[in-house]
Amino acid sequence: MGNDKRTVDKINISIMKTISVLDNFSESPALRHCNISDKSGEEFYHKVLNKEFKEAYEKNEKLTVILDATAGYASSFLDEAFGNLVYDFTLDIVKSKIEIISEQEPYWKDMILNQTYEQWETRRKKRQAPTVTANHDAWYRLIDNELKLKIWERPVAVV
């Protein structure tokens, strides 16, 4: 009998966590900033998306975000929520750790992937901080490959 050596390759199983705007936030998402509407993209980012993404990042999981089944979106809501994510975690990390589902309106996913991500990565590189219009609890940002929790910006004065 000859040597019977068998090699078992490691299987890289990607675990996913799923959230939906409907179930985790609101049936009626509104506009960009807290100072102009309730249920804004800014609020969704600070109350839901930042923490969920941070947890997925720490666990090396993928976060699936379902946009379907709401009353609809303003493009500014999505731009603010997903743009802040890119600003706080970098484009490469966001692209590798998130899956956006938008079967009812595929345009929204395309807009986020092809416009929002690139524009906010440019802002991040130029250090053009996101506008904050309400007081938020501390949120996570990746700095030199380390997650840091603090209040990064304060609300802007409204004149």
Residue pairs with C-beta under 8 A, 6 or more apart in sequence:
14 61
14 62
15 59
15 61
15 62
16 61
16 62
16 63
16 64
16 99
17 52
17 55
17 56
17 61
17 62
17 63
17 64
18 63
18 64
18 65
18 66
19 48
19 49
19 52
19 63
19 64
19 65
19 66
20 65
20 66
20 67
20 68
20 69
21 29
21 44
21 65
21 66
21 67
21 70
22 66
22 68
22 69
22 70
24 48
24 52
25 39
25 44
25 47
25 48
26 39
26 44
26 70
27 69
27 70
27 71
28 39
28 70
28 71
29 39
29 40
29 41
29 44
29 70
29 71
29 73
29 74
29 77
30 37
30 38
30 39
30 40
30 74
30 77
31 37
31 40
31 41
31 74
31 76
31 77
32 40
32 41
32 42
32 74
32 76
32 77
32 79
32 80
33 40
33 41
33 42
33 80
33 131
33 133
33 134
34 40
34 42
34 43
34 133
34 134
35 133
35 134
35 155
35 158
36 133
40 77
40 80
41 76
41 77
41 78
41 79
41 80
41 81
41 84
42 80
42 81
42 84
42 131
42 132
42 133
42 134
43 134
44 77
44 81
45 80
45 81
45 84
45 85
45 139
46 136
46 137
46 139
49 65
49 81
49 82
49 84
49 85
50 84
50 85
50 88
50 139
50 140
51 139
51 140
52 63
53 63
53 85
53 89
53 94
53 97
53 98
53 140
54 140
54 147
55 61
56 62
56 63
56 97
56 98
57 89
57 93
57 97
57 142
57 147
58 147
61 97
62 97
62 98
62 99
63 97
63 98
63 99
64 98
64 99
64 100
64 101
65 98
65 99
65 100
65 101
66 101
66 102
67 73
67 78
67 100
67 101
67 102
67 104
67 105
67 108
67 109
68 101
68 102
68 103
68 104
68 105
69 104
72 105
73 105
73 108
75 108
75 111
78 108
78 111
78 112
78 116
79 111
79 112
79 115
79 116
79 119
80 130
82 94
82 100
82 112
82 116
82 117
82 120
83 116
83 117
83 119
83 120
83 123
83 130
84 120
84 130
85 94
85 98
86 94
86 116
86 117
86 120
86 121
86 124
87 120
87 123
87 124
87 129
87 130
88 139
88 140
88 141
88 142
88 152
89 97
89 141
89 142
90 121
90 124
90 142
91 117
91 118
91 120
91 121
91 124
93 142
94 117
95 117
100 108
100 109
100 112
100 113
101 109
102 108
102 109
123 130
129 152
129 153
130 153
131 153
131 156
132 153
132 154
132 155
132 156
133 155
133 156
133 158
134 155
135 154
135 155
136 151
137 151
138 149
138 150
138 151
139 149
139 150
139 151
139 152
140 147
140 148
140 149
141 147
141 148
141 150
141 152
142 148
